[in-house]
Amino acid sequence: MNENPTKNVLLIIADISGYTEFMLSSQMEIEHSQKIISALINTIIEQIKMPLEVSKIEGDAVFLYAIKSEEVAEWDKVRKLIGNKLIQFFDVFREKLSNLGQSASCSCGACSHIDILKLKILVHSGEALFYSIQQFSELSGKDVILIHRLTKNSVPHDEYILLTEAAIADIEFPERFDMEEGSEKYEHFDKIKTRVYLPA
């Protein structure tokens, strides 16, 4: 048994916005919708490399984490790598969306409304308890709850990266970005200060 199952982690959720509206269609359109969502999720997963790991697929979202290294120099490299990867998620998502739109040979509601789908990314830094149930590895704890609460936020945009104040120090983007300051409030949590980056 792991003697120290609690680890310092960077937690990320890559979430497809517009999913509910997109999926609430006729049966044929639901089948096409699911194929499109699955293709987009796969596109994101294909970009994931260590130290980022997939915790689980959550319908229209991918829940990721990276265990923080105690070696400062090593983590400095990792935080740059993750910053680049977050921006890359938007690039590959948009490219895949464009390809799916161009190759659609059907005029159903799903195939003709692919452009309503957008990507939002949520990032928080904290601790997680790692445990296993049969062959499944799970994460739990207050910070895991918080990152999931952040999927319901007050950001009035469909496409963005939302970082908590705790995550800001653990991400280095490839260039400096203007970010909107904000905050979120959830039951059982103090006010969460955030920064929001809106990709061009």
C-alpha positions in Angstrom: 0.0 0.0 0.0 1.2 3.5 -0.8 2.5 5.1 2.4 1.7 8.6 1.2 -1.3 8.6 -1.1 -1.8 12.4 -0.9 0.3 14.3 -3.5 0.7 17.8 -4.7 -0.9 18.0 -8.1 -1.9 20.3 -10.9 -5.5 19.5 -11.9 -7.0 20.3 -15.4 -10.4 19.8 -16.9 -10.7 20.2 -20.7 -14.4 20.6 -21.2 -16.4 20.9 -24.5 -19.0 23.7 -24.2 -22.2 23.5 -26.2 -22.4 19.8 -25.5 -25.9 19.6 -24.0 -27.5 21.7 -26.7 -25.6 19.7 -29.3 -26.7 16.3 -27.9 -30.4 17.1 -27.4 -31.5 16.1 -30.8 -33.3 13.2 -32.6 -31.9 9.7 -32.3 -30.0 9.8 -35.6 -28.5 13.2 -34.6 -27.5 11.9 -31.2 -25.5 9.1 -32.9 -23.8 11.6 -35.1 -23.3 14.0 -32.2 -21.6 11.3 -30.1 -19.3 10.4 -32.9 -18.3 14.1 -33.3 -17.8 14.5 -29.5 -15.8 11.3 -29.3 -13.5 12.5 -32.2 -12.9 15.8 -30.4 -12.2 14.1 -27.0 -9.8 11.7 -28.8 -8.0 14.6 -30.4 -7.3 16.1 -27.0 -6.2 12.8 -25.5 -3.8 12.2 -28.3 -2.0 15.4 -27.3 -1.5 14.3 -23.7 2.0 13.2 -22.7 3.8 12.7 -19.4 3.8 14.3 -16.9 0.1 14.9 -17.7 -2.1 11.9 -17.2 -5.7 11.2 -17.8 -7.7 10.5 -14.7 -11.0 9.8 -16.5 -13.3 10.8 -19.3 -16.4 12.6 -18.0 -18.9 12.7 -20.8 -17.9 15.9 -22.6 -14.7 16.5 -20.6 -11.2 15.0 -19.9 -10.0 15.2 -16.3 -6.2 15.4 -16.2 -3.5 15.8 -13.6 0.2 16.2 -13.2 2.0 15.2 -10.0 4.3 18.1 -9.0 7.9 17.3 -8.7 9.7 18.4 -5.5 12.7 19.3 -7.7 12.4 23.0 -8.5 14.4 22.8 -11.8 12.4 19.8 -13.0 9.0 21.4 -12.2 10.1 24.6 -13.9 10.5 22.6 -17.1 7.2 20.9 -16.6 5.2 24.1 -15.9 6.5 25.5 -19.3 5.6 22.2 -21.1 2.1 22.3 -19.6 1.6 25.9 -20.5 2.4 25.1 -24.1 0.2 22.1 -24.1 -2.9 24.0 -22.9 -2.5 26.4 -25.8 -2.0 23.5 -28.2 -5.3 21.9 -27.0 -7.1 24.9 -28.5 -5.2 24.6 -31.8 -5.8 20.9 -32.3 -9.5 21.2 -31.2 -10.2 23.9 -33.7 -8.3 22.1 -36.5 -10.3 18.9 -35.8 -13.6 20.9 -35.6 -12.8 22.4 -39.0 -12.0 19.0 -40.5 -15.1 17.5 -39.2 -17.2 20.3 -40.6 -15.6 20.1 -44.0 -16.0 16.3 -44.2 -19.6 16.1 -43.0 -21.7 14.4 -45.7 -24.9 14.8 -43.8 -27.2 17.7 -43.2 -28.6 16.6 -39.8 -28.7 19.1 -36.9 -25.5 17.7 -35.4 -23.4 17.7 -38.6 -24.6 21.2 -39.6 -24.1 22.7 -36.2 -20.6 21.5 -35.3 -19.4 25.2 -35.0 -21.4 25.6 -31.7 -18.8 23.4 -29.9 -16.0 25.2 -28.1 -13.3 24.3 -25.6 -12.9 25.6 -22.1 -10.0 24.6 -19.9 -10.0 24.8 -16.1 -6.8 24.7 -14.1 -6.3 24.4 -10.3 -3.3 23.5 -8.2 -3.6 21.7 -4.8 -3.6 18.3 -3.3 -5.3 15.0 -4.2 -5.6 11.7 -2.5 -4.8 8.8 -4.8 -6.6 5.5 -4.2 -7.7 2.4 -6.1 -11.0 0.6 -6.4 -10.3 -2.8 -8.1 -8.4 -1.9 -11.3 -9.5 1.8 -11.3 -7.3 4.6 -10.0 -9.2 7.5 -8.5 -8.4 11.0 -7.1 -10.3 12.7 -4.3 -10.1 15.6 -1.9 -11.1 19.2 -1.5 -9.1 20.4 -4.5 -10.6 17.7 -6.8 -14.1 18.8 -5.7 -13.1 22.5 -6.4 -11.9 21.9 -10.0 -15.2 20.2 -10.8 -17.2 23.0 -9.2 -15.3 25.4 -11.4 -17.0 23.9 -14.5 -20.0 25.9 -13.3 -18.6 29.4 -13.2 -19.5 33.0 -14.0 -17.3 33.4 -17.1 -19.6 34.8 -19.9 -17.6 33.2 -22.7 -17.7 29.8 -24.4 -14.0 29.4 -25.0 -11.3 30.2 -22.4 -8.7 29.0 -19.9 -9.7 29.7 -16.3 -6.9 29.4 -13.7 -7.2 29.7 -10.0 -4.8 31.9 -8.1 -3.1 28.7 -6.9 -2.6 27.5 -10.5 -1.1 30.7 -11.8 2.3 30.0 -10.1 2.3 26.5 -11.6 1.8 27.4 -15.3 4.1 29.2 -17.6 2.7 30.0 -21.0 4.8 30.4 -24.1 4.2 34.2 -24.1 2.6 36.8 -21.8 -1.2 37.0 -22.1 -3.7 39.6 -21.0 -6.0 37.9 -18.5 -9.2 39.0 -16.9 -9.3 38.9 -13.1 -12.3 37.4 -11.6 -13.6 35.3 -8.7 -16.0 32.5 -8.0 -17.9 31.5 -4.8 -19.0 28.0 -3.9 -20.6 26.5 -0.8 -18.0 25.2 1.6 -15.2 27.2 -0.1 -13.7 30.6 0.5 -13.8 33.1 -2.4 -11.7 31.7 -5.3 -9.7 34.3 -7.1 -9.3 33.5 -10.8 -7.6 34.7 -14.0 -9.2 34.0 -17.4 -7.4 33.9 -20.7 -9.5 34.2 -23.9 -7.7 32.7 -26.9 -7.8 34.7 -30.1 
